Structure formats: C-alpha cells, structure tokens
Amino acid sequence: MATAYIGIGSNVNRDENIRAGLKAIRPLGTSMQVSSIYESKAYGFDGDNFYNLTVRLETSLDAETLNGKLRQIEQQYGRLRDVPRFSSRTLDLDLLLYDELVRHDVVLDIPRADILGCAFVLRPLAEIAGQLQHPETGITINSLWDKFDSSQQPTWVVEFDTGLNT
C-alpha cells in the first residue's frame, strides 16, 4: 500500500462538487483522512472563492493509475481542460504526493509545485501531514507552512459537512 495525498478544490457549486469528489475518491483506497475545508479567493484570476482541502489515502493503485482515476472523476463532474490554467473549476483533483516519489514528466508531476507556492494547497496538507518531509526539499510540511508568507494568499477554515458519514 502507498500513501497518497490528494488536493481537492472547487469554486463552482463547490459544496456539491467537494462532496461528490470525496465520495468518488473513497473507493480508490482505504484509511481516508480529510483535512478541514479552507476557503480562499480565486488565485491568478477574478472569480468566485474556492474551497480547498487535502485527503490522505492508503491505496494499492500505482501513481499513474491513481492519477488517471482522478482525471476521470474530474471529467465526470464537468472539469474542462481546454480553458486557461487559472480559471473556475467544478472539481480539481491533484495528486500532491505519492509516498516518496519524485517524478516530473508529461504523465505525473509529483510532488506538485503548488505545495511550495500556494497557501490553499500547503495549509491543508500541513494539517494532516505536518511531520512528513517534502521529498525534494527534505523540509517538513509544517516547517514549509511556518515559513510561508500567506499574507498575499489568505485562507480560512469553513464549517463543512463532507457527507462521508452518510
């Protein structure tokens, strides 16, 4: 079994799409742990606020297969790929970390650069994987968050029923 960390985000029908994404991810592994939900302003464009969170998942799927399944789920919930990088999202599922894997090619980008550059990725990851070391920097996720200047990218926790208990 491998440990994967998946970033989830949405700013279009975000309550419904976050819940749907969580339910769709659940069968891909076991021992799913979910961070708090963080709200933030749209990053890189003018748009509705996003909800973001991180999921820790124990999975028997290899990284490529898991990433492919995440792309299928995004597509199922209306994610468009032929739009600018910084735009609204029905459902954004990013494989952030997969064990200690470091791989940057056309199929996989692990660890995701957004870990080091985006508060809405780093903060929920720090919540559930704070003691984990970033596979490239060797610095713990908590230390990365402690050093991160989040003043330009504020995030705040929101009350949210994930619907996973139903």
Residue pairs with C-beta under 8 A, 6 or more apart in sequence:
1 29
1 30
1 58
1 59
1 60
2 58
2 59
2 60
2 61
2 62
2 63
2 98
2 99
3 56
3 57
3 58
3 59
3 97
3 98
3 99
4 29
4 56
4 57
4 58
4 59
4 63
4 66
4 95
4 97
4 98
4 99
5 54
5 55
5 56
5 57
5 95
5 96
5 97
5 98
5 125
5 128
5 129
6 25
6 54
6 55
6 57
6 70
6 93
6 94
6 95
6 96
7 52
7 53
7 54
7 92
7 93
7 94
7 96
7 112
7 114
7 121
7 124
7 125
8 18
8 21
8 22
8 25
8 52
8 53
8 54
8 55
8 91
8 92
8 93
8 94
9 50
9 51
9 52
9 53
9 89
9 91
9 92
9 94
9 120
10 17
10 18
10 21
10 50
10 51
10 89
10 90
10 91
10 92
11 42
11 47
11 48
11 49
11 50
11 51
11 88
11 89
12 48
12 78
12 88
12 89
12 90
13 90
14 48
14 50
14 51
15 51
15 160
17 77
17 90
17 91
18 37
18 51
18 53
18 91
18 160
18 162
19 162
19 163
20 77
20 91
21 73
21 77
21 91
21 93
22 34
22 55
22 162
22 163
22 164
23 163
23 164
24 73
24 76
24 77
25 32
25 55
25 57
25 70
25 73
25 93
26 32
26 164
28 57
28 59
28 61
28 66
28 69
29 57
29 58
29 59
29 60
29 61
30 57
30 58
30 59
31 56
31 57
31 58
32 55
32 56
32 57
32 58
32 164
33 55
33 56
33 57
33 128
34 53
34 54
34 55
34 128
34 162
34 164
35 53
35 54
35 55
35 124
35 125
35 127
35 128
36 53
36 124
36 127
36 157
36 160
37 51
37 52
37 53
37 157
37 158
37 160
37 162
38 51
38 52
38 53
38 120
38 123
38 124
38 155
38 156
38 157
38 158
39 49
39 50
39 51
39 52
39 155
39 156
39 157
39 158
40 49
40 50
40 52
40 119
40 120
40 153
40 154
40 155
40 156
41 49
41 50
41 153
41 154
42 48
42 49
42 50
42 86
42 88
43 50
43 86
43 118
43 120
43 153
44 85
44 86
45 84
45 86
45 87
47 87
47 88
48 88
50 89
50 120
51 158
51 160
52 120
52 121
52 124
52 155
53 124
54 96
54 121
54 124
54 125
54 127
54 128
54 129
56 128
56 129
59 66
61 69
63 95
63 98
63 101
63 103
63 108
63 110
64 107
64 108
66 95
66 98
67 95
67 107
67 108
70 93
70 94
70 95
71 93
73 91
73 93
74 90
74 91
74 92
74 93
77 90
77 91
78 90
78 91
79 89
79 90
79 91
79 92
80 90
94 112
94 114
94 121
95 108
95 110
95 112
96 110
96 111
96 112
96 114
96 115
96 121
96 125
97 110
97 111
97 112
97 115
97 125
97 129
97 132
97 135
98 110
100 135
101 108
101 110
101 135
102 110
102 111
102 135
102 136
103 109
103 110
104 110
111 134
111 135
111 136
112 121
114 121
115 121
115 122
115 125
115 134
115 141
115 144
116 122
116 134
116 137
116 144
118 153
119 148
119 150
119 153
119 154
119 155
120 153
120 155
122 141
122 144
122 145
122 148
123 145
123 150
123 155
125 141
125 145
126 141
126 142
126 144
126 145
129 141
130 140
130 141
130 142
130 145
131 140
131 141
131 142
132 140
132 141
133 139
133 140
133 141
134 140
134 141
134 144
137 144
